[in-house]
């Protein structure tokens, strides 16, 4: 299956970030902990060079705990401040502000030496669709947040959010969606729900997911669906359809329904804590 993204949005989003980057002290990048490389935008590093960086491994509750730790170390070694969190439950969110201050301590000290007092840290929050960027902002800002205006960057589709006297966030909805050449990146994005299901062949996607789970997490599919973990993903999908009573009129198996069940239960963490991108493959 050929996975398509939305390159038409790239130019506008990239220009938007370039216009505002000079106002920014820190880039807060939200990624999906299950696909920490595929859910990053390749342009962010170039556009955000010379800026402090904070990487949030969101949905870490759905990911493999060992891989969470390994990916945290991987990005820390590349100069990022890293935090694991679950924006939906709020777990880990309290750790964001101290880490922001740590990431920007040189800027804060520089301001102090220059006699500049009370200038807040300004952070841009970026993230591709469905990594939980908006959920994070809502959890982090809470009811105390206030929109601030009358300054550069306040235009339709963007807003400054005042967290407290020390921090302001620039939220730019939908900024910088990734353009990928590697179809494996597209497949992983589709598996976690970052590409609309309506434009996908979900049966094909489910077969790819079954193959990945069998290879990297043997036993999980057997435990969840009571199936034999065959070398042929189609055989496994057939068994899931049988065991979950996915039957069409006329008695034929409903593979589409079985695929939907598999993808929904994977995305909700019901199959288990899974990371689709293995740190070992990245380090090879």
Backbone bond lengths (Angstrom), bond angles and torsions (degrees), N, CA, C in turn:
res aa  C-N    CA-C-N  psi(-1)  N-CA   C-N-CA  omega(-1)  CA-C   N-CA-C  phi
1 X - - - 1.458 - - 1.521 109.42 -
2 X 1.302 115.54 137.94 1.466 121.05 178.66 1.526 108.96 -95.58
3 X 1.331 115.92 115.57 1.461 120.74 -176.48 1.523 109.75 -89.78
4 X 1.314 115.81 123.06 1.455 120.74 -179.10 1.518 110.46 -105.39
5 X 1.332 115.61 143.42 1.458 121.53 177.96 1.508 107.66 -111.22
6 X 1.292 119.27 -155.38 1.459 121.94 -175.23 1.528 110.76 -126.73
7 X 1.349 117.63 69.11 1.470 119.96 -175.28 1.519 113.97 -63.57
8 X 1.331 118.47 -19.41 1.457 120.48 179.83 1.515 113.27 -62.93
9 X 1.329 116.36 -24.17 1.466 119.93 -179.72 1.527 112.25 -84.70
10 X 1.328 115.91 -11.13 1.454 119.23 -170.52 1.525 113.10 -64.21
11 X 1.323 116.31 -47.09 1.461 120.00 -173.34 1.522 111.11 -61.52
12 X 1.315 116.56 -47.65 1.463 121.01 -179.06 1.524 110.82 -62.74
13 X 1.329 116.51 -44.48 1.462 120.32 -177.96 1.526 111.10 -66.60
14 X 1.323 115.53 -41.00 1.457 119.28 -179.08 1.529 110.55 -65.63
15 X 1.325 117.04 -41.88 1.462 120.90 178.34 1.527 110.86 -62.83
16 X 1.315 116.12 -38.67 1.459 121.32 179.19 1.528 110.82 -60.87
17 X 1.330 115.75 -43.22 1.458 118.84 -179.73 1.525 111.09 -69.43
18 X 1.323 116.99 -40.35 1.464 120.62 179.83 1.530 111.20 -61.38
19 X 1.327 116.05 -36.67 1.472 120.29 -179.93 1.519 111.76 -67.76
20 X 1.324 116.60 -31.23 1.464 120.02 -173.22 1.520 114.51 -102.56
21 X 1.331 117.17 -10.45 1.461 119.21 -172.70 1.530 111.76 -63.29
22 X 1.327 117.42 -29.93 1.479 119.86 -178.52 1.529 111.71 -68.67
23 X 1.313 117.00 -17.15 1.463 120.72 179.18 1.524 112.11 -86.58
24 X 1.339 116.08 -7.20 1.456 121.63 -164.40 1.528 112.34 -104.69
25 X 1.334 115.58 138.56 1.468 121.71 174.16 1.519 111.66 -95.83
26 X 1.324 115.79 -28.69 1.464 120.90 -170.41 1.521 109.67 -145.42
27 X 1.325 115.76 140.07 1.466 120.90 171.19 1.518 108.12 -106.81
28 X 1.330 115.52 122.68 1.463 121.84 174.47 1.520 106.78 -101.34
29 X 1.315 116.19 112.17 1.460 120.99 -176.84 1.524 109.91 -107.15
30 X 1.328 115.69 122.69 1.463 121.37 179.82 1.524 108.58 -97.86
31 X 1.335 116.93 124.12 1.459 120.90 177.48 1.527 109.18 -125.53
32 X 1.317 115.93 164.82 1.462 122.18 177.21 1.520 107.33 -88.68
33 X 1.319 116.93 119.72 1.466 121.37 -175.59 1.528 112.89 -60.45
34 X 1.326 117.33 -21.60 1.466 119.96 179.69 1.528 112.20 -76.18
35 X 1.340 115.94 -24.20 1.469 121.13 178.23 1.536 108.02 -139.32
36 X 1.323 117.66 66.53 1.467 120.57 -170.91 1.520 115.08 -65.27
37 X 1.326 118.24 -19.86 1.464 120.43 176.40 1.524 110.70 -92.62
38 X 1.324 116.95 -48.36 1.462 120.50 -177.63 1.524 112.74 -65.01
39 X 1.336 117.92 -25.62 1.467 119.93 -179.21 1.524 112.27 -92.42
40 X 1.338 116.37 8.98 1.465 120.09 173.31 1.514 109.05 -97.55
41 X 1.313 116.38 146.93 1.453 119.35 175.38 1.518 110.33 -89.42
42 X 1.317 118.05 127.99 1.466 120.11 -176.89 1.520 114.12 -65.64
43 X 1.330 117.65 -17.94 1.467 119.93 -179.24 1.527 113.34 -82.50
44 X 1.329 117.34 -18.42 1.463 120.26 -173.24 1.528 111.38 -61.86
45 X 1.325 116.84 -40.90 1.465 119.74 -176.61 1.523 111.52 -62.70
46 X 1.332 116.55 -40.79 1.458 119.50 -179.56 1.525 111.00 -70.91
47 X 1.325 116.40 -44.57 1.467 120.21 -178.18 1.523 111.75 -69.30
48 X 1.327 116.40 -29.11 1.456 119.56 -175.05 1.513 114.39 -103.89
49 X 1.316 117.74 16.82 1.469 118.74 -179.40 1.527 109.44 -64.28
50 X 1.299 115.08 147.41 1.468 123.40 -177.21 1.536 112.79 73.52
51 X 1.324 117.51 6.53 1.461 121.09 175.13 1.523 108.82 -106.98
52 X 1.330 116.56 150.29 1.459 119.98 172.73 1.531 108.49 -64.26
53 X 1.334 116.18 147.62 1.468 120.06 -174.75 1.526 110.95 -129.76
54 X 1.317 115.02 133.44 1.462 122.25 174.55 1.517 107.33 -126.48
55 X 1.321 116.55 122.98 1.461 121.83 179.80 1.521 108.84 -108.57
56 X 1.319 116.66 124.77 1.458 122.23 179.71 1.518 109.46 -105.06
57 X 1.322 116.61 115.47 1.465 121.69 175.90 1.522 107.61 -84.06
58 X 1.331 115.07 86.13 1.464 120.02 -176.89 1.537 110.48 -79.92
59 X 1.316 115.53 161.50 1.463 122.66 -177.03 1.531 110.74 60.05
60 X 1.327 115.40 28.98 1.463 119.69 -178.72 1.526 111.64 -65.09
61 X 1.326 117.14 -19.77 1.463 121.22 176.85 1.525 111.97 -67.48
62 X 1.341 116.86 -21.76 1.460 121.61 -179.85 1.526 112.25 -92.81
63 X 1.336 116.29 -11.02 1.454 121.84 -173.86 1.524 112.03 -97.77
64 X 1.311 115.50 164.43 1.455 123.91 178.45 1.536 108.85 -65.81
65 X 1.345 118.57 119.33 1.473 120.53 -176.46 1.525 113.34 -56.64
66 X 1.333 117.67 -39.86 1.467 119.98 179.31 1.519 111.15 -64.58
67 X 1.332 115.57 -39.63 1.464 119.22 178.59 1.535 110.80 -69.73
68 X 1.329 117.51 -34.23 1.472 120.54 175.51 1.528 110.64 -56.39
69 X 1.333 115.19 -46.54 1.461 119.58 -179.55 1.525 111.15 -66.09
70 X 1.320 115.66 -41.61 1.465 120.02 -178.23 1.538 110.96 -65.94
71 X 1.317 116.79 -42.84 1.469 119.96 178.89 1.523 111.06 -68.02
72 X 1.314 117.16 -34.82 1.471 119.78 176.77 1.521 110.14 -59.79
73 X 1.326 116.17 -46.40 1.472 120.30 178.74 1.526 110.92 -63.66
74 X 1.319 115.81 -41.27 1.468 121.18 -178.81 1.532 110.95 -57.32
75 X 1.341 116.68 -48.46 1.468 120.08 -177.69 1.529 111.70 -74.58
76 X 1.312 117.02 -33.28 1.468 119.75 176.36 1.530 110.93 -61.84
77 X 1.316 115.51 -39.21 1.466 119.75 178.67 1.533 111.66 -65.89
78 X 1.333 116.82 -21.00 1.461 121.33 177.62 1.527 112.19 -91.81
79 X 1.347 116.51 5.56 1.457 120.05 174.56 1.515 115.90 99.27
80 X 1.326 117.43 4.53 1.457 121.05 178.56 1.531 110.78 -86.08
81 X 1.314 115.86 148.14 1.456 120.36 160.13 1.526 105.49 -86.18
82 X 1.321 117.01 135.63 1.463 120.54 -171.82 1.521 110.44 -129.47
83 X 1.339 115.36 141.12 1.457 120.69 177.59 1.520 109.26 -142.07
84 X 1.324 115.99 134.35 1.464 121.37 174.30 1.528 108.12 -90.97
85 X 1.341 116.30 135.97 1.453 117.36 177.86 1.518 111.80 -154.88
86 X 1.303 114.22 167.89 1.461 123.54 173.69 1.519 105.99 -127.76
87 X 1.320 115.97 96.97 1.464 120.14 -174.57 1.521 112.36 -62.85
88 X 1.326 116.00 -31.63 1.472 118.88 -175.60 1.533 110.91 -65.73
89 X 1.335 116.70 -41.20 1.461 119.81 179.66 1.529 111.93 -90.68
90 X 1.341 115.80 -16.65 1.464 120.20 -177.20 1.519 113.20 91.16
91 X 1.331 116.81 -2.52 1.458 120.42 -179.11 1.529 111.09 -63.85
92 X 1.324 115.50 125.25 1.458 120.85 178.75 1.511 115.35 90.88
93 X 1.337 116.94 -13.95 1.469 120.14 -174.18 1.537 111.43 -64.72
94 X 1.339 116.91 -32.94 1.471 119.35 -179.45 1.527 112.24 -64.30
95 X 1.313 116.30 -19.94 1.455 119.71 179.85 1.517 114.05 -81.81
96 X 1.336 117.83 -7.22 1.463 120.61 -174.90 1.524 111.60 -69.59
97 X 1.336 117.80 -48.90 1.470 120.49 -174.94 1.531 112.44 -60.05
98 X 1.344 119.17 -47.88 1.469 118.00 177.27 1.525 112.79 -59.03
99 X 1.332 116.56 -35.86 1.456 119.46 -179.60 1.527 111.44 -71.98
100 X 1.335 116.97 -34.62 1.466 120.94 174.17 1.527 110.26 -59.69
101 X 1.324 115.73 -46.11 1.462 120.33 -179.32 1.534 110.84 -65.44
102 X 1.323 116.14 -37.48 1.468 120.44 177.51 1.531 110.10 -65.40
103 X 1.336 116.61 -43.65 1.464 120.92 -178.45 1.528 111.89 -64.53
104 X 1.342 115.88 -29.59 1.470 120.60 -175.41 1.528 112.87 -107.21
105 X 1.327 117.33 18.04 1.464 118.80 -174.62 1.530 111.98 -63.41
106 X 1.333 118.46 -32.34 1.465 120.34 178.19 1.527 110.75 -66.36
107 X 1.317 116.03 -41.41 1.471 120.54 178.19 1.526 110.33 -64.29
108 X 1.324 116.41 -43.26 1.466 121.21 -179.45 1.528 110.32 -63.48
109 X 1.331 115.99 -42.34 1.462 120.24 179.08 1.528 110.76 -67.83
110 X 1.306 117.47 -38.06 1.472 121.45 178.01 1.532 110.48 -62.28
111 X 1.334 116.22 -43.69 1.471 119.79 176.99 1.526 110.63 -61.17
112 X 1.327 115.63 -41.33 1.471 119.16 -177.89 1.532 110.86 -62.66
113 X 1.333 115.85 -42.86 1.467 119.40 179.42 1.532 112.21 -64.22
114 X 1.328 115.68 -30.45 1.467 120.04 179.96 1.518 112.48 -85.32
115 X 1.315 116.32 -1.56 1.451 119.65 -179.17 1.513 114.21 81.30
116 X 1.336 116.24 12.27 1.471 120.51 178.61 1.519 108.20 -86.23
117 X 1.317 115.39 117.48 1.459 119.73 -177.93 1.530 110.72 -112.84
118 X 1.295 114.21 146.70 1.462 121.52 171.13 1.527 114.04 62.99
119 X 1.342 118.06 23.36 1.458 117.84 172.12 1.521 107.81 -87.27
120 X 1.323 117.73 117.83 1.460 119.84 -174.89 1.525 112.41 -69.45
121 X 1.307 115.35 154.44 1.458 120.99 169.16 1.523 107.85 -68.34
122 X 1.315 116.32 136.59 1.467 120.73 177.98 1.516 108.92 -113.56
123 X 1.301 115.18 122.17 1.467 121.15 -175.37 1.521 110.36 -121.48
124 X 1.311 116.19 136.37 1.458 121.86 173.45 1.524 108.49 -98.16
125 X 1.326 115.95 130.46 1.461 120.87 179.18 1.524 108.49 -101.14
126 X 1.329 116.63 123.88 1.456 120.85 -178.90 1.517 109.60 -127.57
127 X 1.303 114.65 156.27 1.461 119.69 179.66 1.512 110.00 172.63
128 X 1.330 116.79 143.95 1.455 120.59 180.00 1.532 109.13 -75.57
129 X 1.330 118.20 168.53 1.467 120.36 -179.54 1.526 113.35 -56.43
130 X 1.301 114.36 139.62 1.462 123.75 171.46 1.520 114.79 72.16
131 X 1.333 118.27 15.07 1.465 118.53 172.14 1.525 110.45 -86.84
132 X 1.345 117.11 -7.96 1.459 120.32 178.12 1.513 114.06 97.37
133 X 1.346 117.09 24.50 1.467 120.23 -178.08 1.529 111.35 -62.17
134 X 1.313 116.96 -49.33 1.467 119.70 -178.61 1.520 111.59 -65.27
135 X 1.325 116.32 -38.18 1.463 120.21 177.90 1.516 110.24 -63.11
136 X 1.336 116.53 -40.70 1.462 120.30 177.32 1.524 110.90 -62.03
137 X 1.324 117.21 -48.23 1.466 120.46 -177.75 1.523 110.40 -60.04
138 X 1.334 116.39 -43.50 1.464 119.67 179.57 1.527 111.33 -63.77
139 X 1.335 116.16 -40.79 1.468 119.53 -179.92 1.523 110.80 -69.21
140 X 1.315 117.06 -38.84 1.461 121.92 -176.71 1.520 110.98 -74.22
141 X 1.332 116.12 -45.72 1.461 120.16 -176.58 1.520 111.60 -75.74
142 X 1.324 116.57 -39.71 1.462 119.64 -179.68 1.517 111.55 63.64
143 X 1.315 116.27 -165.16 1.459 121.22 -177.63 1.522 112.33 -74.86
144 X 1.328 116.81 -14.55 1.462 119.48 -176.37 1.516 112.93 -78.97
145 X 1.341 116.96 -8.94 1.461 118.71 -174.76 1.526 111.00 -72.26
146 X 1.314 115.57 148.19 1.463 121.08 175.95 1.517 108.07 -134.65
147 X 1.311 115.73 139.54 1.457 119.76 174.33 1.523 108.43 -71.89
148 X 1.305 116.63 139.51 1.453 120.03 176.80 1.515 108.80 -118.82
149 X 1.302 116.65 140.61 1.454 120.34 -176.81 1.507 111.78 -124.73
150 X 1.329 114.85 -164.98 1.459 121.73 176.04 1.517 112.67 59.57
151 X 1.308 115.19 41.59 1.462 119.71 175.59 1.524 107.63 -153.62
152 X 1.332 117.45 159.78 1.467 119.37 -179.98 1.515 111.57 -55.58
153 X 1.327 115.15 142.89 1.463 119.18 177.61 1.509 113.02 99.34
154 X 1.316 118.13 -10.71 1.460 119.98 -179.70 1.521 108.50 -90.80
155 X 1.310 115.90 92.66 1.456 121.68 176.82 1.513 107.50 -136.48
156 X 1.317 115.60 172.81 1.452 119.98 -179.29 1.524 110.16 -57.96
157 X 1.309 116.26 131.88 1.450 120.90 -179.78 1.515 113.57 91.59
158 X 1.319 116.75 -7.96 1.464 120.27 178.01 1.519 107.75 -130.98
159 X 1.289 116.95 150.38 1.460 119.48 176.04 1.519 110.35 -152.97
160 X 1.308 113.81 144.02 1.459 120.36 171.87 1.523 107.48 -88.60
161 X 1.317 116.00 133.15 1.464 121.72 178.77 1.518 107.58 -119.39
162 X 1.304 115.62 121.25 1.462 120.38 -179.72 1.527 109.15 -87.09
163 X 1.324 116.01 113.27 1.463 120.67 179.23 1.529 109.42 -79.14
164 X 1.334 115.49 -49.39 1.465 122.89 174.39 1.525 106.78 -161.21
165 X 1.299 117.86 -170.30 1.469 120.23 -176.40 1.524 112.55 -66.67
166 X 1.345 115.95 -15.81 1.461 119.89 -176.49 1.526 114.56 -100.95
167 X 1.326 118.21 -8.80 1.466 119.48 -172.71 1.527 112.01 -149.10
168 X 1.343 115.36 132.02 1.453 122.69 170.86 1.517 108.83 -125.84
169 X 1.325 115.70 139.13 1.458 121.60 178.56 1.522 109.92 -107.03
170 X 1.313 116.13 138.78 1.461 120.92 169.83 1.520 106.90 -103.63
171 X 1.310 114.70 110.71 1.460 120.26 179.08 1.520 107.95 -96.08
172 X 1.300 116.49 120.55 1.458 121.43 178.01 1.519 107.52 -119.01
173 X 1.329 118.13 96.94 1.469 121.30 -172.82 1.526 112.44 -56.46
174 X 1.303 115.11 131.83 1.451 120.31 173.60 1.513 115.40 67.51
175 X 1.308 118.03 21.84 1.462 119.01 -174.70 1.524 111.82 -70.82
176 X 1.317 114.09 137.73 1.460 122.16 170.55 1.527 114.68 54.37
177 X 1.284 115.61 77.35 1.454 119.29 173.20 1.515 108.81 -82.68
178 X 1.319 117.80 143.43 1.460 118.62 -173.89 1.520 113.28 -76.42
179 X 1.305 114.41 145.55 1.454 121.97 172.03 1.524 105.89 -108.86
180 X 1.306 117.11 123.28 1.463 117.79 -175.07 1.516 111.50 -122.05
181 X 1.318 114.10 145.69 1.464 121.17 173.76 1.526 109.72 -96.26
182 X 1.330 117.06 -34.31 1.460 123.08 -176.99 1.528 109.64 -77.35
183 X 1.330 116.57 117.90 1.460 119.74 -178.37 1.530 112.22 -68.76
184 X 1.348 117.96 -19.99 1.456 119.45 174.86 1.523 110.90 -64.84
185 X 1.329 116.19 -35.13 1.463 119.88 175.60 1.525 109.34 -61.90
186 X 1.323 116.22 -44.90 1.460 120.34 178.38 1.513 112.49 -60.49
187 X 1.334 115.89 -41.52 1.465 119.84 -179.94 1.522 110.91 -63.22
188 X 1.323 116.85 -43.27 1.473 119.67 -179.05 1.520 111.51 -66.10
189 X 1.334 116.10 -41.64 1.463 119.56 176.96 1.525 110.51 -60.45
190 X 1.329 116.59 -40.18 1.461 120.78 178.97 1.527 111.21 -66.13
191 X 1.330 116.65 -40.02 1.466 120.36 -178.32 1.520 112.20 -61.32
192 X 1.333 117.54 -39.05 1.468 119.30 -178.05 1.525 112.35 -87.46
193 X 1.345 117.37 -3.72 1.459 120.23 175.08 1.506 115.63 96.15
194 X 1.340 117.80 19.39 1.465 120.00 -179.69 1.523 112.97 -88.86
195 X 1.321 117.49 -6.21 1.459 122.45 172.00 1.521 106.92 -118.73
196 X 1.320 116.65 138.16 1.462 119.96 -175.30 1.524 111.44 -58.68
197 X 1.329 115.35 130.31 1.459 120.46 179.26 1.524 111.94 -59.79
198 X 1.332 116.46 -29.37 1.470 120.84 -175.11 1.527 112.90 -61.44
199 X 1.341 117.13 -24.38 1.462 119.38 -177.85 1.525 112.04 -102.30
200 X 1.339 116.39 10.21 1.465 120.99 -176.06 1.520 111.83 -111.99
201 X 1.319 115.90 156.41 1.449 122.04 166.68 1.528 106.47 -91.53
202 X 1.321 116.77 98.37 1.461 120.79 -171.55 1.527 112.94 -69.06
203 X 1.329 116.88 -27.11 1.464 118.28 177.10 1.530 110.20 -66.73
204 X 1.321 117.02 -45.41 1.467 120.19 177.53 1.522 110.76 -62.00
205 X 1.336 116.00 -42.38 1.465 120.57 -179.73 1.519 110.72 -62.46
206 X 1.325 116.49 -41.01 1.465 119.93 -179.22 1.530 111.08 -65.20
207 X 1.332 117.25 -34.33 1.467 120.35 178.24 1.527 110.61 -66.33
208 X 1.342 116.33 -39.51 1.466 119.45 176.74 1.525 110.71 -64.15
209 X 1.336 115.86 -42.02 1.460 119.88 -179.88 1.528 110.69 -64.70
210 X 1.329 116.94 -42.10 1.465 120.27 178.82 1.523 110.94 -59.84
211 X 1.328 116.17 -42.14 1.457 120.15 178.75 1.520 111.92 -62.99
212 X 1.333 116.44 -42.36 1.469 120.83 179.92 1.529 111.25 -65.42
213 X 1.330 116.37 -43.79 1.464 120.13 -177.99 1.526 110.90 -66.63
214 X 1.310 116.55 -41.09 1.472 119.90 178.81 1.525 110.49 -61.68
215 X 1.339 116.39 -40.52 1.466 120.41 -177.23 1.535 112.40 -72.13
216 X 1.334 116.19 -46.51 1.470 119.98 -171.01 1.524 114.22 -94.46
217 X 1.331 117.06 -24.78 1.470 120.01 -177.80 1.537 109.79 -134.22
218 X 1.334 116.16 63.21 1.474 118.64 -179.09 1.522 111.54 -58.92
219 X 1.320 114.08 136.34 1.463 120.45 179.05 1.512 114.03 101.89
220 X 1.331 118.16 -24.62 1.466 120.15 -177.45 1.531 111.58 -65.56
221 X 1.325 116.55 -43.56 1.467 119.88 -178.14 1.521 110.80 -67.68
222 X 1.318 116.16 -38.65 1.454 120.29 177.55 1.522 110.61 -62.51
223 X 1.329 115.96 -42.60 1.462 120.57 -178.63 1.523 111.62 -65.81
224 X 1.332 116.80 -39.97 1.470 120.59 -175.97 1.523 112.39 -79.66
225 X 1.336 116.49 -41.49 1.467 119.59 -170.16 1.521 114.08 -115.50
226 X 1.340 116.80 -2.37 1.459 121.64 -179.66 1.526 111.04 56.32
227 X 1.334 115.05 51.24 1.455 120.80 -179.29 1.524 109.64 -122.44
228 X 1.332 115.21 160.50 1.454 121.11 171.36 1.525 107.84 -79.44
229 X 1.326 117.04 132.31 1.458 120.32 -178.40 1.526 109.07 -85.43
230 X 1.325 114.32 88.03 1.459 122.61 -174.95 1.521 111.58 -79.79
231 X 1.334 114.81 158.38 1.460 119.06 173.72 1.518 110.88 -69.73
232 X 1.314 117.11 -18.42 1.463 121.36 -179.87 1.535 109.15 -100.73
233 X 1.338 117.43 109.53 1.469 119.84 179.84 1.523 113.59 -55.59
234 X 1.333 117.54 -32.52 1.464 119.68 -179.68 1.522 111.11 -63.42
235 X 1.333 116.88 -36.00 1.467 119.80 177.07 1.527 110.40 -63.88
236 X 1.338 117.00 -37.99 1.464 120.29 179.66 1.523 110.90 -68.89
237 X 1.341 116.68 -40.85 1.471 119.42 178.63 1.523 110.17 -63.89
238 X 1.333 116.30 -37.34 1.466 120.81 178.16 1.528 110.31 -62.68
239 X 1.336 116.55 -43.57 1.467 119.89 179.02 1.535 111.54 -64.51
240 X 1.349 116.79 -38.91 1.466 119.84 177.50 1.520 109.83 -62.53
241 X 1.338 116.56 -42.82 1.470 120.85 178.95 1.529 110.89 -60.81
242 X 1.318 116.00 -40.91 1.471 119.89 179.71 1.521 110.75 -67.42
243 X 1.330 117.19 -47.54 1.463 121.41 -175.00 1.515 112.64 -70.20
244 X 1.312 117.05 -29.23 1.469 120.88 179.48 1.532 112.54 -97.09
245 X 1.329 115.46 10.93 1.471 121.05 175.95 1.533 111.92 56.66
246 X 1.325 115.41 44.86 1.468 120.29 176.79 1.529 107.54 -88.82
247 X 1.327 115.19 88.25 1.463 121.64 -173.05 1.528 109.90 -120.91
248 X 1.326 116.68 130.74 1.461 121.57 174.89 1.524 110.02 -85.80
249 X 1.330 115.81 168.08 1.454 119.39 173.07 1.519 108.41 -60.69
250 X 1.306 115.56 134.64 1.454 119.52 -176.94 1.514 112.27 98.69
251 X 1.355 115.34 -5.75 1.460 119.65 174.31 1.511 115.78 89.74
252 X 1.338 117.69 1.75 1.463 119.17 179.04 1.527 110.59 -78.87
253 X 1.318 114.72 150.20 1.461 119.58 178.18 1.521 110.77 -68.78
254 X 1.325 115.78 140.48 1.465 122.23 -179.98 1.536 108.71 -99.62
255 X 1.339 115.43 90.95 1.458 120.42 -177.32 1.531 111.80 -66.58
256 X 1.317 115.39 -33.03 1.468 119.40 179.58 1.529 110.42 -62.50
257 X 1.307 116.64 -44.49 1.459 120.96 179.73 1.531 110.38 -65.28
258 X 1.316 116.99 -40.60 1.470 120.87 178.65 1.524 110.51 -63.67
259 X 1.341 116.37 -40.21 1.469 120.77 178.05 1.518 110.64 -62.75
260 X 1.330 116.18 -42.38 1.465 120.35 179.37 1.532 110.93 -61.99
261 X 1.324 116.60 -42.21 1.469 121.08 178.79 1.522 110.13 -61.42
262 X 1.324 116.06 -47.67 1.461 120.42 -178.50 1.523 111.28 -59.35
263 X 1.333 117.16 -48.70 1.465 120.87 -176.08 1.526 110.93 -66.45
264 X 1.323 116.63 -42.29 1.468 119.83 -179.62 1.530 110.46 -64.05
265 X 1.318 116.95 -42.74 1.463 119.58 -177.87 1.525 111.11 -72.37
266 X 1.316 118.03 -31.62 1.461 119.96 174.07 1.523 110.26 -65.38
267 X 1.333 116.44 -48.36 1.469 120.70 -177.22 1.523 112.03 -64.25
268 X 1.306 117.39 -29.68 1.467 121.16 -179.93 1.526 113.42 -88.77
269 X 1.326 116.71 -0.45 1.461 120.05 178.04 1.517 114.66 81.25
270 X 1.339 117.84 10.39 1.459 119.42 -176.38 1.527 112.35 -74.70
271 X 1.325 116.62 -23.62 1.466 119.49 178.86 1.525 110.21 -77.61
272 X 1.325 115.73 -30.77 1.467 120.68 -179.95 1.519 109.96 148.12
273 X 1.306 115.76 177.04 1.471 121.48 179.33 1.531 108.17 -85.31
274 X 1.320 115.17 110.55 1.460 121.09 -169.81 1.525 110.72 -128.66
275 X 1.331 116.28 134.56 1.457 122.23 169.82 1.521 107.57 -115.00
276 X 1.317 116.16 122.70 1.462 121.31 -174.66 1.523 112.49 -79.97
277 X 1.323 116.86 -18.67 1.459 120.78 178.64 1.522 109.01 -111.61
278 X 1.302 114.66 114.54 1.453 121.13 -175.44 1.519 110.47 -86.47
279 X 1.317 117.08 129.96 1.465 121.43 -177.10 1.533 111.08 -59.80
280 X 1.331 117.76 -32.71 1.452 120.12 -178.40 1.524 111.83 -63.12
281 X 1.341 116.74 -37.82 1.465 120.17 -179.64 1.538 110.18 -67.18
282 X 1.319 117.49 -30.36 1.454 121.69 -180.00 1.526 111.32 -72.71
283 X 1.301 115.71 -31.05 1.465 119.98 -174.24 1.520 112.83 -88.80
284 X 1.338 116.37 -6.38 1.464 119.18 -178.48 1.519 110.96 -72.86
